[in-house]
Every structure is written in C-alpha cells, then in structure tokens.
C-alpha cells in the first residue's frame, strides 16, 4: 500500500493527536486505507473492460475547480482595497467549498460503512471520528487549493510571503468550519426527516451546484464589464456576522497594518470560531450525529397521498399513448424510475435547465444594450429571434439517450428473463415516457415564455420546432447504439459520446432552423414545413423501432 | 390450545446446572432496546459460559442481531447491563473487543482493497504485527482454497469467497468469543464441513461461540445450548435434548414452530398455491 505524502506530513503533528487521546498509529493506518480506496474508486465493471485511468475523475474535477480558480485569481488583480478583495475572494471560495462539500463529500460524511467495519474491532470511537474528519479535510483542502491556488500566487507576488502564509492557514480554518456547518445542516435535516429525504435534499443541492456552474460560466465574462463602483466603508455590527469579513480582516491587519480594533476583533473571530467549531464538532456533534446516522438507511414508509392520484394519471396517459400491454408497463416503469433515479437527475436536470435558459441567454446577448423594455419587446415581436428556441431543441433532443444509464443498472437482468419476442415495446414505452415526463413540460415552458414575448403568431413556428426536435431525437436514437433503458452504469460510455450526440443534434437542428427560416419568407411556408417534418418524423418513428433482440447492446451483465 | 402450551413454555430454563461453570463470559441483565416506538428487546437475561456453542435462534425481527450488535458496541441507547469478560460495555472501554470475533449477517467490507490489504489492515487494528498477520492470513486463505485470490480485489470475489474472507478476518486475532451470524451462507458443502469442524475444535479449546442461523438442522447438530428468542424475549433456553423432551417434538424445526406459536405452514402453503392458480 502506498505511503501518502499527506500522511508523512501528518506524522509531524502526531504529538497533537496524542494530546487529544487519539491512537495515532491506528488512525494513520485507517487514513492510509481510506486514501488508497479513494484512488481506486472506479466502478468494478470497468476493471475487466477498458484500461482504467484510476483517480482520473477526481483530477478531472480538480481541473474544473482550477478554471474557477483562474477567475478568482484574476479578481485578485483588480486594484481594490485588500479588505474588499479578500471579502469577495473568500465569499466565492467559501461558497464553492461548501457546495463541493455537500455534493462530493456527503458520501464520506454520511458513510456508516466505516463504523460497521471498525467498531467491532478494538478501535475507540474518537480515533475513528478523527480519521473521518481528517479524511474529509484532506480532500477538501486539495480542492480548496485548486480553487484558490492562483489567487494565492497572485497575492504572493502582489503582497509578499505574509499574504501566502495567512491565506494558507485560513484555508485550513475554512475547511474545518465548512465541515462543521455541513454536519450541523445534515443533523438538522436528519432530526426532522428520514435518510431518504436527506439524500433527496443532497441530490437537489448537487443539481443546483451543477446548474450554477453551467450557467455561471456564461455570466463570468460579463462581470468584468461591470463598472467598478466606488466603495465606501463603515464598520457596522452586522459585519461581524459575515464569515468572509473574519477571514479578510487579518490581511488588512498584517499586510496593510490597519490595526484598528475592528480588524483585530474580526481577525480573532477568524481564529476562534473555526477552532471552537472543530472542538464542538469533535466533542458534541459527532456523537449525536453518529446516532442520527442510524436513521440514514431507514425510511419511514408513510404512504404518499399524492402517489395514488399520480398513478391514476399515469395509467390514463399510458392507455392513451401506448398500444400494447408491454409498452404500457414500460411507460409506467420508466416514469417511476425517472422520478427516483438520483444520479440520473443529477445529469439530466442541469441539461434541462440549460435548455431552458439557453435561448434567453442568447437573446440577452443580442439585445444587450437596448435601453427600454418596450423597445426590446417591439424589437422581439418583429424579429425572427424566436428561432433561438432551436438552441433548446439541440439540448433537449440530445438528452433522451441518457435513459440508458442508471445507478441500479444491475437490476436490468430482469429484461432478459422476460418472455418478450421483441425489445420494441420496451424501447417505445421508455422513450414515450421520457418525452412526456421531461421534454414536453420543458418545451411548453419555453414556448409559453416566447409566446408572451413575441405574440401568438409564432405558435405555428413553435409547433414546427417541436416536431423538428422530436425528429432529431429519433434520428439520434436511430444512429446511436440500441440500449435498453437503465441498463448500464454511468461511467461506461458505449456508442456515441455525449459530444458526438451534441454535434449531430446541433448540425441537424441548425439545418432545420435554416429551412424553417427560409420558408418563413414563403406564404404558408411554415405550414408546408410542418407537414414535411411530420412526415419525416413518422417515417423515422417506424424505421427506428425496427429492432430485434440481437441488435441490442448488452449492458453490464 | 396452542396458546396455552406456549404460555407454559414461556421460559424453559436449562436449570441451575449451568451456573456452576464459573464466571460468565458474557452476562446480560434486563437488556431492553427500542428503535423509536418499536420495542425490539424486552428484557433479555442471559449468562454464557466458556466453551459453549450457543445456537441463537428466532424468527425474523425477533431481536437476535440487535443483541449481538449491542454486545459489540455497534448500537447505543440500550437499557440494562451487558458484561463481557467481566467488563461492563457501557463504561466505554474497548479492550474487551480484542477478545471478540464477529461475522455479521450482511457484512460490509472495503471491497476495493485486496484480501492482502484488507486482512493486514484488520489485523493491525487489533494491534498485531503486520508480518504476522500477513503470514497467518496467507495460510488461512490457502486452507480455505482461495490462496490465489490473496492479491485480487475483494470486489471480484464470489459470494462464497467473500464469506471465507469474512470468517478469516473474524478469527485472525485468535479471539475467545465468537459471534457468527449466518456464517455458512454462500459456502459450498465441503467448506461447510470444514467450518463446522473448526467450530467444534474452537469450542473444545474453551472458546465461546454465539451461532445465529435460520438453518435449524445445523443449529441442532452443533449447538451445546440453544436459546430461542421471540418478540424480544427469551422463550427457551437449554440443550437440544432438554428442549425436545419438554416440547415433545423430534426436531428443532418443530420446537421452533411450536414455541413461536406457528402452526399454519400447511394452510399458508395451500393458500399460496391456490392464488398462483388464479386466472
């Protein structure tokens, strides 16, 4: 087993752990095992397929954080007073670290496996808990460094070594504080709800984070266009409630030698609060939290009143949209699976949100500098800017292939034992369910907003765009490898890559948009286009589902 | 009628003969435990002595695993007193755990590790020398016929191999008290024979074994004392011979049925078949 550099570094502080009655050699061994396992966190099915690039997913995510770090680094170049600058920088850093903690480390924080394996052995709880805390902090610190590394360098050159030292030290404090806050948050949730609810909430926070990243990047360029407001500064009591001020104050104190009582008090808070939080975490939170964790794998089976109604509506929809009994069953199955698949939602929802905001992002880019709202509306109503909806179509059409992924992919063996002659009803039912559950609602929302902006007269165009979108969706389905729904793990990509799918979607949607645009100049052109597209779509629908079991790509089993 | 018989059997005590064997290895007094409003254990009283193989049986949800988890310190919040080797476990000491080996029913392992890495890690948690654990682990793996898997990741193991690994990991440190919860699951017939032999020998050496299982014939054959727990209470306690005399039943399975008040198996099976035939 590898001896990690972090552990060697930790050895230097081993006396500290002995002081708080932690069995250091045992804790070190536990950490070593944990770190080794993290490096291997590759799904088992990959081990006998392609060559694995272990640890890569973590490094890849570090890269993403690095990009964000780039912007924070740039921010440091802005000639603001140091105190404001650090407030801003820490604001971003704390937000990111908190979000990462919730999205990536919840699994570690909420893990009861360690407890089950280690507690029957003669290891005391304090040692296990310290190992767990350190495990999280080590990773969180790595991520924090990749987010704030550039800012550190910029600060080092601009303000000298003292800056770098304070900065590094404060990052550790921030990590501890974040772990404390997150566990308090989870504890609160677990006190009121069961484990399933908590997992749902974590899932939504993860989704929000990805949406923030995806949409946020679109805006970051614009931040620098903002005119820098002149800031005036008066100390106020509520500043003491904002954590960023605590961490920003020492810079003012030590580098700008701004030794007013205000800064000294804030700097003290920066040291005292995280330390107190860590002590509190170790002594009070963990014992209570671990007790609550027992609830994690339980779910109160209260019958959902809404569920019965939902099932009825689903059945009615299934009866209307599907013809064979098998297809109906799969329609309903897919709808149920889609509402419960957390990992799938995590990938799907950001895409759907992106599809929703994309046209408006583009419009705001084009319109940008117009002065009044009425001006914009008049302009919009008379333009062909509603064609921006094709941007949504590109994304929506490409999402349908996602239903072949599932975290419960191992359950897919059931399809193959079923006495079905053809996989067509399975695929049809699943695809219909996906379109009804996600694509149609999102599209309706976009369409509604565009009708409000551009008037009722674009309704035929919106219908055309919808038909074209379904056409592209079917085309992608036909070109891609045939996979059963929920049949493979997320990490395994078969058939076309996500990039490839997006490219095809973009090309064909672009082509459709072009034809659409040209035909708007012809009388009844849009109607003609609708008839044409509908025809192609129907032919595609029949052709795409000419599939036998042999053509289906085998999933994980 | 059945109900009456049940009440008269509420506690079949093996008698005071047991108490003459010296101090109890595990002693449980008025142990009660509830999850929320659901009461799992309602006053368990039990003394276990050195060298006993205890067949710890009961219907699903009777509280068997909970008892074991409490003894091992996996579950907090119980009422009553549990002493292991004279040490009260509520005192928070961990030393007694050095003397315990445990095979849980649904076991979690770090399955991205290899057996070599996992077993040496576990051994070191008991304070053993790395080299010694390594040697012992290798030999034990070889005896269980999975020597070639020693450096393979546990994730690639079959169910039986994983079970063998768990058994080895529970015995590496040569403990005095063993808790086996369905230890045979997934093992092939030959390995089962080896393992039963191991248990008998361990008991002969003076080790104490808690054996929990739903397979009654095995429990009947290997246990020196059987404890039946139902609804969080001990309803029978004694050797198989004592129990079969008192219950006038020939097999442990029948005793189990009788004491848990279950006699509808035929009826239920008939109904089940009838439902299958419904068109």
Interface residues (C-beta under 8 A of the other chain):
Chain A: X1 X26 X29 X30 X33 X36 X37 X40 X41 X44 X47 X113 X115 X116 X117 X118 X119 X120 X121 X122 X123 X124 X291 X294
Chain B: X72 X73 X74 X75 X76 X77 X94 X95 X97 X98 X100 X102 X104 X108 X109 X110 X112 X113 X117 X121 X122 X124 X125 X126 X127 X153 X155 X156
